[in-house]
């Protein structure tokens, strides 16, 4: 049997997500983690499936988004804990994540593909968590150094 690669670790920042989106459910956190992982992926294969979306072109409010193609069937394959879910059940999840300001989505009509990009709220969510982890690691190191100094 062929072994499938999958998104093995799901990190859901529950407290932060609920703070930013009180109606969020477990599936929103899991899918957001997958989207974050996908959009931050630097592989050539993923880079090939990125596009730029310009809004309000030629105005002072012009904004360019870097979007990555997301395949719902692939997402479901990568996340076996979402078994029982279908492509149709993912659409409202993406809609909520977009309404809550975590992601930007677009469908390229010519290709019929859904593209997704991370918004500032998502970057802040993940950066806060990474900063907190670094701070905790630093405190643990300092405590270990203190303990070693005492035993000498």
C-alpha positions as CSV (number, residue, x, y, z in Angstrom):
1,X,0.0,0.0,0.0
2,X,1.3,3.4,-1.0
3,X,2.2,5.6,2.0
4,X,0.6,9.1,1.7
5,X,2.4,12.2,2.9
6,X,0.2,14.3,5.1
7,X,0.1,17.5,7.2
8,X,1.2,15.6,10.3
9,X,0.9,18.2,13.0
10,X,-2.0,20.5,13.6
11,X,-1.4,23.4,15.9
12,X,-4.5,25.2,17.0
13,X,-4.1,28.3,19.1
14,X,-7.4,28.0,20.8
15,X,-7.3,30.9,23.2
16,X,-6.1,33.3,20.6
17,X,-8.5,32.1,17.9
18,X,-11.5,32.3,20.2
19,X,-10.4,35.8,21.3
20,X,-10.3,36.9,17.7
21,X,-13.3,34.9,16.4
22,X,-15.6,33.9,19.3
23,X,-17.8,31.7,17.0
24,X,-14.8,29.6,15.7
25,X,-14.9,25.8,16.0
26,X,-12.3,23.1,16.0
27,X,-12.5,22.7,12.2
28,X,-11.8,26.4,11.7
29,X,-8.6,26.1,13.7
30,X,-7.5,23.0,11.9
31,X,-8.1,24.4,8.5
32,X,-6.5,27.7,9.4
33,X,-3.4,25.8,10.5
34,X,-3.3,23.9,7.2
35,X,-3.7,27.2,5.2
36,X,-0.9,28.8,7.2
37,X,1.3,25.8,6.6
38,X,0.5,25.8,2.8
39,X,0.9,29.6,2.4
40,X,4.2,29.7,4.3
41,X,5.6,26.7,2.3
42,X,8.6,27.7,0.2
43,X,8.7,24.6,-2.0
44,X,9.0,25.0,-5.8
45,X,5.8,23.0,-6.3
46,X,3.8,25.4,-4.1
47,X,5.5,28.5,-5.4
48,X,4.4,27.4,-8.9
49,X,0.8,27.5,-7.8
50,X,0.8,31.1,-6.5
51,X,-0.7,34.2,-8.1
52,X,-0.9,37.9,-7.3
53,X,-4.3,39.5,-6.8
54,X,-4.5,43.3,-7.1
55,X,-7.5,45.2,-5.7
56,X,-8.3,48.8,-6.3
57,X,-5.6,49.0,-8.9
58,X,-4.5,52.6,-9.8
59,X,-6.0,54.1,-6.6
60,X,-4.4,55.1,-3.3
61,X,-6.0,52.0,-1.7
62,X,-4.3,49.6,-4.1
63,X,-3.4,46.3,-2.4
64,X,-1.7,43.3,-3.8
65,X,-2.3,39.8,-2.2
66,X,0.0,36.8,-2.8
67,X,-2.4,33.9,-3.0
68,X,-1.7,30.1,-3.1
69,X,-3.9,27.6,-4.8
70,X,-5.7,25.3,-2.4
71,X,-7.2,22.1,-3.5
72,X,-10.1,21.0,-1.2
73,X,-9.7,17.3,-2.1
74,X,-5.9,17.5,-1.3
75,X,-6.7,19.3,2.0
76,X,-9.0,16.5,3.0
77,X,-6.4,13.9,2.0
78,X,-3.8,15.7,4.1
79,X,-6.0,15.9,7.1
80,X,-7.5,12.5,7.8
81,X,-9.1,13.7,11.1
82,X,-11.5,15.7,8.9
83,X,-12.9,12.4,7.6
84,X,-16.6,12.6,6.8
85,X,-16.1,16.1,5.5
86,X,-16.6,16.9,1.9
87,X,-15.6,19.7,-0.5
88,X,-19.0,21.2,0.1
89,X,-18.5,21.3,3.9
90,X,-15.2,23.1,3.5
91,X,-16.7,26.1,1.6
92,X,-18.4,27.6,4.7
93,X,-15.3,27.1,6.8
94,X,-13.3,29.1,4.3
95,X,-16.1,31.7,4.1
96,X,-16.0,32.1,7.9
97,X,-12.2,32.4,8.1
98,X,-12.4,35.1,5.4
99,X,-15.3,37.0,7.2
100,X,-13.3,36.9,10.4
101,X,-10.3,38.5,8.7
102,X,-7.9,35.6,8.8
103,X,-7.6,34.9,5.0
104,X,-8.3,36.3,1.6
105,X,-9.8,34.1,-1.1
106,X,-10.3,34.3,-4.8
107,X,-11.5,32.0,-7.5
108,X,-9.8,32.2,-10.9
109,X,-12.6,31.7,-13.3
110,X,-10.4,30.6,-16.2
111,X,-8.8,27.9,-14.1
112,X,-11.7,27.2,-11.7
113,X,-9.3,27.1,-8.9
114,X,-9.6,28.5,-5.3
115,X,-6.7,30.6,-4.1
116,X,-6.1,31.7,-0.5
117,X,-3.8,34.1,1.2
118,X,-3.0,35.0,4.8
119,X,-4.1,38.3,6.2
120,X,-2.3,40.3,8.9
121,X,-4.6,38.8,11.7
122,X,-3.2,35.3,10.9
123,X,0.4,36.5,10.9
124,X,-0.2,38.2,14.3
125,X,-1.9,35.0,15.6
126,X,1.1,32.8,14.7
127,X,3.7,35.4,15.6
128,X,2.3,35.9,19.1
129,X,2.4,32.2,19.7
130,X,6.0,31.8,18.3
131,X,7.1,34.8,20.5
132,X,5.6,33.2,23.6
133,X,7.3,29.9,22.9
134,X,10.7,31.6,22.5
135,X,10.1,33.5,25.7
136,X,9.2,30.3,27.6
137,X,12.3,28.5,26.1
138,X,14.5,31.4,27.2
139,X,13.1,31.3,30.8
140,X,13.7,27.5,30.9
141,X,17.3,28.0,29.8
142,X,17.8,30.7,32.4
143,X,16.3,28.4,35.1
144,X,18.6,25.5,34.1
145,X,21.7,27.8,34.1
146,X,20.6,28.9,37.6
147,X,20.2,25.3,38.8
148,X,23.6,24.4,37.4
149,X,25.3,27.3,39.2
150,X,23.8,26.2,42.5
151,X,25.0,22.6,42.3
152,X,28.6,23.5,41.5
